[in-house]
């Protein structure tokens, strides 16, 4: 839902606050359609995976809803058991092919952003130092080209502490300095950044790259996807960035519990002058 606010400077700005379908991923696709249709939320991020994997028929139904209700979509690329940095070439090809399919359907429903996870380190990373960084770069450069050919904005998501090739703010600074990634945007997942204790660092170092955000909460140890307010996320820093920068990207609630409570809290927190 677009929400108009007035920051201290007096300038009016619009928040594109929305919901991710992640909390419905275990339900049939028809439940997702019904939830979108019955909701007053106008911005939806479709998680293109498992029960909600996009195909021609589903794309048509989403487009029909979009036109009828005046919706705006973003798409989250599939990620279950996919690794674009896999050392196994067959596994890597399956991942890239599946993501390429997702790009086509994201364009089909006129998604405004396509969000993708970077690759993961594997059990043999130690034997091939730097190899998975290179494979991750090659795959994302390839996917970026495909997305841009279809007029789709690609946004690479920062990941929680763990096995991912890209997680910390320094990872992204180094990655975005690579030639093929110049000009590439990112999705800042606030909860993921909190597991690195780096929310302020991402805003300070990479604020100009952030075109899209995922918002949910955790206690800084693992990726819990809690209701906003049930964790240690620095929401003052998030609110300050959104308001001071007049952030014009999507703010997608990704809480898998208390989803509507999070949506209401985000609205109250980010737009006190609505």
Number of C-alpha atoms within 10 A of each C-alpha: 18 15 14 15 19 16 19 9 8 8 10 11 19 18 21 20 23 26 28 25 27 22 18 16 20 13 14 12 17 13 14 21 16 11 14 21 16 9 9 11 19 19 23 24 26 24 24 24 17 15 15 22 17 25 14 10 9 17 18 15 13 21 19 14 16 20 10 10 14 10 19 21 24 27 27 25 22 22 19 9 7 20 24 27 29 22 19 10 12 9 15 20 17 14 22 19 13 16 20 18 15 25 29 16 20 26 20 17 22 19 22 19 25 25 23 23 22 22 26 21 20 15 8 11 15 10 8 9 10 10 16 21 18 13 18 23 23 16 20 23 16 14 19 22 14 16 21 12 10 14 14 21 21 25 23 24 24 26 26 22 19 13 13 18 23 26 20 22 21 14 12 21 14 10 19 19 12 11 10 16 15 10 10 18 20 24 25 26 25 25 32 30 24 25 24 19 18 16 23 17 15 23 19 12 13 18 16 12 19 21 21 24 22 21 28 31 26 23 16 19 14 15 18 19 24 21 23 26 16 15 17 16 24 17 19 11 12 18 16 14 16 20 21 12 13 17 20 15 18 26 26 24 30 28 27 19 15 14 22 15 14 24 24 12 15 23 18 12 14 21 20 12 11 11
